[in-house]
């Protein structure tokens, strides 16, 4: 039996026509993990297709096509599903978007999987092999992260990625930020892999520089301490995600540094206290941001700081103020996004109730395009202000000012900043939302 596993991409990130000519990212774990979950006795031959590397084939000789779908890639996924189903190939859809809007996804597929796949995906494959595939497979309410094979990284050519050394220790996050997909799709109960399993995965792969893709590594402080302590003797360097709350636990922050942490992605979201209230992220404290950034830099930890524009307190002044804050504090690699009301989230429900959703063209739901009516500015002001902030922090002078303040991992930081500079200065030339928004407004 032959199965094709696909990761479709929206227009901005596709290999042809997207903002990058080739993939400039780490290798995702989803497809390689799905392949590893297949029952060995079925003897399945897998082909993995990531559209960040190459577009999906026009035809396939596979017995089954399965796709992992996020909201921004769902339009493309549905297009591909029509193509392959038209060729008589059964199509399975899963992933965050399918979990959030299962009824919509069901109409485009022969079967769907909602939630995490450790139990449902092997069950679906066995049913398919027996000619008895059901239309829907749902994660069980008492799901536990117990089926833990190691991802089959060897199925993807490593030359297409910056690194294959990608690992996962936990899933979910305890917080309930209004815009976040995670609590709506998977709940707030953190699932944890045994620390020993994580360490074994790292050792067997043999890499010394790692990326953890966990949404919030410090969500459970006790588990985080166990994990960081186990990493110390491995002498690795790693990058991961954390909330700003790590700054309130100096001992944990120091243990994190001893364990080899060289960089953190932190969702600051906004420098406005009132703005944090509107998106239900009150545990962030802008008054403490500067201290956190200084302390992490003092420990040799670089910062990828993420900010979101478009909350109900933002004005046209927010873009320049945020950009100046980023430059002044020396954030190593800043990232900006437009607030996006993903379907199934509290934010989408609120804005829909207020009549502020402008379009449900899901390919625009990529965090870089305005799909709702802002409260204190126009659609155009939000879109252009967001693009302007990108350019402001990635001008050559701003890069120099930021890195002069940080001084962490300078060779790598310079290369990363030049890569992001290209992104910042090409956003509006590769893909704009003016036409879809105009249509939405007229509808």
C-alpha positions as CSV (number, residue, x, y, z in Angstrom):
1,X,0.0,0.0,0.0
2,X,1.3,3.4,-0.9
3,X,0.3,6.6,1.0
4,X,1.2,10.2,0.1
5,X,1.5,12.5,3.1
6,X,1.2,16.2,2.1
7,X,1.6,19.6,3.7
8,X,0.0,22.1,1.4
9,X,1.1,25.7,1.5
10,X,-0.7,29.1,1.0
11,X,0.5,31.4,-1.8
12,X,2.9,33.3,0.4
13,X,5.0,30.2,1.4
14,X,4.6,27.9,-1.6
15,X,7.9,26.9,-3.4
16,X,6.7,28.5,-6.6
17,X,5.5,32.1,-6.5
18,X,6.0,32.5,-2.7
19,X,8.2,35.0,-1.0
20,X,11.2,32.6,-0.8
21,X,12.6,30.7,-3.7
22,X,13.5,27.7,-1.5
23,X,12.6,26.6,2.0
24,X,14.4,28.7,4.7
25,X,13.0,26.9,7.7
26,X,13.4,23.9,9.9
27,X,11.9,20.6,9.0
28,X,8.4,20.2,10.5
29,X,7.7,17.1,12.5
30,X,4.1,16.4,11.3
31,X,4.6,14.4,8.2
32,X,7.6,12.4,9.5
33,X,5.7,11.6,12.7
34,X,2.6,10.5,10.8
35,X,4.8,8.1,8.8
36,X,6.3,6.8,12.1
37,X,2.8,6.1,13.5
38,X,1.8,3.7,10.8
39,X,1.4,0.1,11.9
40,X,4.5,-1.8,10.7
41,X,2.6,-4.9,9.7
42,X,0.7,-2.9,7.0
43,X,4.0,-2.5,5.0
44,X,3.1,1.0,3.9
45,X,5.3,2.9,1.5
46,X,5.2,6.6,2.2
47,X,5.9,9.6,-0.1
48,X,6.2,12.9,1.7
49,X,5.3,16.1,-0.1
50,X,6.0,19.5,1.5
51,X,4.9,22.4,-0.8
52,X,7.5,24.7,0.8
53,X,9.9,22.6,-1.2
54,X,8.0,21.6,-4.3
55,X,4.4,21.8,-5.5
56,X,2.2,18.8,-5.2
57,X,2.2,16.5,-8.2
58,X,-0.6,16.7,-10.8
59,X,-1.2,13.0,-10.5
60,X,-0.3,10.3,-8.0
61,X,-0.3,6.5,-8.1
62,X,-0.8,6.4,-4.3
63,X,-3.6,4.3,-2.8
64,X,-4.4,7.1,-0.3
65,X,-3.6,10.8,0.0
66,X,-3.5,12.4,3.4
67,X,-2.9,16.1,4.1
68,X,-2.2,18.2,7.2
69,X,-4.1,21.5,7.1
70,X,-3.8,24.8,8.8
71,X,-6.3,27.6,8.0
72,X,-4.0,29.5,5.7
73,X,-3.4,26.4,3.6
74,X,-6.9,25.0,3.6
75,X,-7.9,26.6,0.3
76,X,-5.0,24.9,-1.3
77,X,-5.7,21.6,0.5
78,X,-9.3,21.6,-0.8
79,X,-8.1,22.4,-4.3
80,X,-5.7,19.4,-4.1
81,X,-8.4,17.2,-2.6
82,X,-10.7,17.9,-5.6
83,X,-7.8,17.1,-7.9
84,X,-7.0,13.7,-6.4
85,X,-10.5,12.7,-5.7
86,X,-11.3,13.4,-9.3
87,X,-8.6,10.8,-10.1
88,X,-10.3,8.3,-7.9
89,X,-7.9,8.7,-5.0
90,X,-9.4,8.7,-1.5
91,X,-8.3,11.8,0.5
92,X,-7.9,12.2,4.3
93,X,-7.6,15.6,5.9
94,X,-6.4,16.4,9.4
95,X,-4.6,19.1,11.3
96,X,-5.6,22.3,13.2
97,X,-8.0,23.7,10.6
98,X,-9.8,20.4,10.3
99,X,-10.1,20.2,14.1
100,X,-11.5,23.7,14.3
101,X,-14.1,23.4,11.5
102,X,-14.6,19.7,10.9
103,X,-17.9,20.0,9.1
104,X,-16.4,22.2,6.5
105,X,-13.4,19.9,6.0
106,X,-15.6,16.8,5.8
107,X,-17.2,18.1,2.6
108,X,-13.9,18.1,0.9
109,X,-12.6,14.7,2.0
110,X,-13.4,11.0,2.2
111,X,-12.3,11.0,5.8
112,X,-11.1,13.5,8.4
113,X,-9.1,13.2,11.6
114,X,-9.6,15.7,14.4
115,X,-7.3,16.4,17.3
116,X,-4.0,14.6,17.8
117,X,-3.3,11.6,15.6
118,X,-1.4,9.1,17.7
119,X,-4.5,6.9,18.1
120,X,-6.8,7.8,15.2
121,X,-4.3,7.7,12.4
122,X,-3.2,4.1,12.9
123,X,-6.8,3.2,13.3
124,X,-7.7,4.9,10.1
125,X,-4.9,3.1,8.2
126,X,-6.0,-0.3,9.5
127,X,-9.6,0.4,8.5
128,X,-8.5,1.6,5.0
129,X,-6.4,-1.5,4.5
130,X,-9.5,-3.6,5.4
131,X,-11.8,-1.6,3.1
132,X,-13.7,-0.1,6.0
133,X,-12.5,3.4,6.4
134,X,-15.0,5.6,8.3
135,X,-15.8,9.2,7.4
136,X,-14.5,10.7,10.7
137,X,-12.0,9.9,13.4
138,X,-12.0,12.0,16.5
139,X,-9.5,12.3,19.3
140,X,-10.8,10.5,22.4
141,X,-11.7,12.7,25.4
142,X,-9.2,10.7,27.6
143,X,-6.4,10.9,25.0
144,X,-2.9,10.4,26.5
145,X,0.4,10.9,24.7
146,X,1.5,7.3,25.0
147,X,2.2,6.1,21.4
148,X,5.6,7.7,20.9
149,X,7.6,6.5,17.9
150,X,10.5,8.6,16.8
151,X,9.8,10.8,13.8
152,X,11.1,9.3,10.5
153,X,13.2,12.2,9.6
154,X,15.1,10.2,7.0
155,X,12.0,10.3,4.7
156,X,12.7,14.0,3.8
157,X,15.9,15.3,2.1
158,X,17.7,17.3,4.7
159,X,19.2,19.6,2.1
160,X,15.9,21.4,1.7
161,X,16.0,22.7,5.3
162,X,18.2,24.6,7.6
163,X,18.0,21.8,10.1
164,X,16.3,18.5,10.8
165,X,17.1,18.6,14.5
166,X,13.6,19.4,15.6
167,X,12.1,18.0,18.8
168,X,9.0,18.1,20.9
169,X,8.6,17.5,24.6
170,X,5.1,18.9,25.3
171,X,1.9,19.9,23.6
172,X,-0.7,22.6,24.4
173,X,-0.5,25.6,26.7
174,X,-2.2,26.4,29.9
175,X,-3.2,29.9,28.8
176,X,-6.4,31.0,26.9
177,X,-5.3,33.9,24.8
178,X,-8.3,35.1,22.7
179,X,-6.6,34.8,19.4
180,X,-4.8,31.5,19.9
181,X,-5.8,28.4,18.0
182,X,-4.3,25.9,20.6
183,X,-6.9,26.1,23.4
184,X,-9.8,25.9,21.0
185,X,-8.4,23.0,19.0
186,X,-6.7,20.9,21.7
187,X,-7.6,22.4,25.1
188,X,-5.4,23.8,27.8
189,X,-4.2,20.5,29.4
190,X,-0.6,20.1,28.7
191,X,0.5,16.7,27.4
192,X,4.0,15.7,28.2
193,X,6.4,13.2,26.8
194,X,8.6,11.4,29.3
195,X,11.8,13.3,29.6
196,X,13.7,10.1,29.0
197,X,12.0,9.7,25.6
198,X,13.0,13.2,24.6
199,X,16.6,12.7,25.6
200,X,16.7,9.3,23.7
201,X,15.4,11.1,20.6
202,X,18.1,13.7,20.9
203,X,20.8,11.2,21.5
204,X,19.8,8.9,18.6
205,X,19.7,11.8,16.2
206,X,23.1,13.0,17.4
207,X,22.6,16.7,16.8
208,X,24.3,19.3,19.1
209,X,22.1,22.2,18.0
210,X,18.3,21.7,18.5
211,X,15.0,23.4,18.1
212,X,12.1,22.6,20.4
213,X,8.7,23.4,18.8
214,X,6.6,23.2,22.0
215,X,4.2,26.1,22.3
216,X,5.3,26.9,25.8
217,X,8.2,25.0,27.4
218,X,7.6,26.5,30.8
219,X,3.9,25.9,31.0
220,X,4.5,23.3,33.7
221,X,7.5,24.6,35.7
222,X,8.2,21.3,37.4
223,X,8.4,19.4,34.1
224,X,10.5,22.2,32.6
225,X,13.0,21.9,35.4
226,X,13.2,18.1,34.9
227,X,13.7,18.6,31.2
228,X,16.3,21.3,31.5
229,X,18.2,19.4,34.1
230,X,18.3,16.3,31.8
231,X,19.7,18.5,28.9
232,X,22.6,19.8,30.9
233,X,24.9,16.7,30.5
234,X,24.1,16.5,26.8
235,X,26.1,19.7,26.1
236,X,23.6,20.8,23.4
237,X,22.5,24.3,22.3
238,X,18.8,24.7,21.7
239,X,16.2,27.2,20.7
240,X,12.6,27.1,21.9
241,X,9.4,28.9,22.8
242,X,8.4,30.5,26.1
243,X,6.1,33.1,27.6
244,X,7.4,36.3,29.2
245,X,6.6,34.7,32.6
246,X,10.0,33.1,32.5
247,X,11.4,36.5,33.6
248,X,9.6,36.1,37.0
249,X,11.5,32.9,37.8
250,X,15.2,33.8,37.8
251,X,16.3,30.3,38.9
252,X,14.4,28.7,36.1
253,X,15.9,31.1,33.6
254,X,19.4,30.4,34.8
255,X,18.7,26.6,34.6
256,X,17.4,27.1,31.1
257,X,20.7,28.8,30.2
258,X,22.8,26.0,31.8
259,X,20.8,23.5,29.8
260,X,22.0,25.0,26.6
261,X,19.3,27.5,25.7
262,X,20.7,29.9,23.1
263,X,17.5,31.5,22.0
264,X,13.8,31.9,22.9
265,X,10.8,33.0,20.9
266,X,8.6,35.0,23.1
267,X,5.1,36.4,22.3
268,X,5.2,39.9,23.7
269,X,2.2,40.7,21.4
270,X,2.0,44.4,22.3
271,X,3.7,47.1,24.4
272,X,0.2,48.4,25.5
273,X,-1.2,47.1,28.8
274,X,-4.7,47.9,27.6
275,X,-4.1,46.0,24.4
276,X,-3.1,42.9,26.2
277,X,-6.4,43.0,28.1
278,X,-8.4,43.0,24.9
279,X,-6.8,39.8,23.7
280,X,-6.8,38.1,27.1
281,X,-3.1,38.0,27.6
282,X,-2.9,39.9,30.9
283,X,-0.1,37.8,32.3
284,X,2.2,39.7,30.0
285,X,3.5,42.9,31.7
286,X,5.0,45.5,29.3
287,X,6.7,47.3,32.2
288,X,8.8,44.2,32.8
289,X,9.8,43.6,29.1
290,X,13.0,45.6,29.3
291,X,14.2,43.8,32.3
292,X,13.4,40.4,30.8
293,X,15.2,41.2,27.5
294,X,18.3,42.5,29.5
295,X,18.4,39.4,31.7
296,X,18.1,37.0,28.9
297,X,20.8,38.8,26.9
298,X,22.9,38.7,30.1
299,X,22.6,34.9,30.1
300,X,23.6,34.7,26.4
301,X,20.1,33.9,25.2
302,X,18.9,35.7,22.1
303,X,15.3,36.7,21.6
304,X,12.9,36.3,18.7
305,X,10.3,38.8,19.9
306,X,6.8,38.5,18.4
307,X,4.3,41.4,18.2
308,X,0.7,41.5,16.9
309,X,-0.9,44.6,15.4
310,X,-4.6,45.2,15.2
311,X,-6.0,44.8,18.7
312,X,-8.8,47.1,19.7
313,X,-6.4,49.5,21.5
314,X,-4.0,49.9,18.6
315,X,-3.8,53.1,16.7
316,X,-1.7,54.3,13.8
317,X,1.0,55.4,16.4
318,X,1.4,51.8,17.6
319,X,3.6,50.7,14.6
320,X,6.3,53.3,15.1
321,X,6.2,53.0,18.9
322,X,6.6,49.2,18.8
323,X,9.4,49.4,16.2
324,X,11.3,51.9,18.3
325,X,10.9,49.7,21.4
326,X,12.2,46.7,19.5
327,X,15.3,48.7,18.3
328,X,15.9,50.4,21.6
329,X,15.8,47.1,23.6
330,X,18.0,45.2,21.1
331,X,15.6,42.4,20.3
332,X,17.7,40.1,18.2
333,X,15.0,38.9,15.7
334,X,11.7,40.8,15.8
335,X,8.6,39.4,14.1
336,X,5.3,41.2,13.4
337,X,1.9,39.7,12.6
338,X,-1.6,41.1,11.9
339,X,-4.1,40.0,14.4
340,X,-6.0,37.1,12.8
341,X,-9.4,35.7,13.9
342,X,-8.8,32.1,13.1
343,X,-12.1,30.1,12.9
344,X,-13.1,28.4,16.1
345,X,-11.3,30.9,18.3
346,X,-13.0,33.3,20.8
347,X,-11.6,36.2,18.7
348,X,-13.4,35.0,15.6
349,X,-16.6,34.5,17.5
350,X,-16.4,38.0,19.0
351,X,-15.6,39.8,15.7
352,X,-18.2,37.8,13.8
353,X,-20.8,38.8,16.4
354,X,-19.7,42.4,16.0
355,X,-20.0,42.2,12.2
356,X,-16.3,42.9,11.7
357,X,-15.2,39.8,9.8
358,X,-14.4,41.1,6.2
359,X,-13.7,37.8,4.5
360,X,-13.6,34.1,5.0
361,X,-11.1,33.5,2.2
362,X,-9.0,31.2,4.3
363,X,-5.8,31.7,2.3
364,X,-5.6,35.3,3.6
365,X,-5.6,33.9,7.2
366,X,-1.8,33.8,7.3
367,X,-1.0,36.4,9.9
368,X,0.1,38.9,7.3
369,X,-3.2,40.2,5.9
370,X,-6.1,42.1,7.4
371,X,-9.3,40.0,7.3
372,X,-11.4,42.1,9.8
373,X,-12.4,45.7,10.5
374,X,-10.0,47.3,13.0
375,X,-11.5,49.5,15.7
376,X,-9.2,52.5,15.7
377,X,-7.8,52.6,12.2
378,X,-8.7,51.6,8.6
379,X,-8.0,48.3,7.0
380,X,-5.4,50.0,4.8
381,X,-3.8,51.7,7.7
382,X,-3.4,48.4,9.6
383,X,-2.0,46.6,6.5
384,X,0.5,49.4,5.5
385,X,1.5,50.1,9.1
386,X,2.3,46.5,9.7
387,X,4.5,46.4,6.5
388,X,6.1,49.7,7.5
389,X,7.1,48.3,10.9
390,X,8.8,45.3,9.3
391,X,10.9,47.6,7.1
392,X,11.7,50.0,10.0
393,X,13.2,47.3,12.2
394,X,15.0,45.6,9.3
395,X,16.7,48.6,7.8
396,X,20.5,48.2,7.8
397,X,20.8,50.9,10.5
398,X,18.2,49.3,12.7
399,X,19.8,45.9,12.4
400,X,23.1,47.4,13.5
401,X,21.6,49.2,16.4
402,X,19.7,46.1,17.7
403,X,22.6,43.7,17.4
404,X,25.0,46.2,19.0
405,X,22.8,46.2,22.1
406,X,22.3,42.4,22.1
407,X,25.7,41.1,21.1
408,X,24.5,37.4,21.4
409,X,25.6,34.9,18.7
410,X,26.5,37.7,16.3
411,X,27.4,35.7,13.2
412,X,24.2,33.7,13.3
413,X,22.2,36.8,14.2
414,X,23.5,38.8,11.3
415,X,22.6,36.0,8.8
416,X,19.1,35.6,10.3
417,X,18.5,39.3,10.2
418,X,19.6,39.5,6.5
419,X,17.1,36.7,5.7
420,X,14.3,38.5,7.5
421,X,15.3,41.8,5.8
422,X,14.5,40.2,2.5
423,X,11.1,39.0,3.8
424,X,10.4,42.5,5.3
425,X,11.1,44.3,2.0
426,X,9.2,41.9,-0.2
427,X,5.9,41.4,1.6
428,X,3.9,43.7,-0.6
429,X,5.5,42.7,-3.8
430,X,4.7,38.9,-3.5
431,X,1.2,38.9,-2.3
432,X,-1.3,41.6,-1.3
433,X,-4.8,41.5,0.1
434,X,-6.2,44.7,-1.5
435,X,-8.3,43.0,-4.1
436,X,-9.9,40.3,-1.7
437,X,-10.6,43.0,0.9
438,X,-12.2,45.2,-1.6
439,X,-14.4,42.4,-2.8
440,X,-15.3,41.5,0.8
441,X,-16.3,45.0,1.6
442,X,-18.5,45.3,-1.5
443,X,-20.2,41.9,-0.8
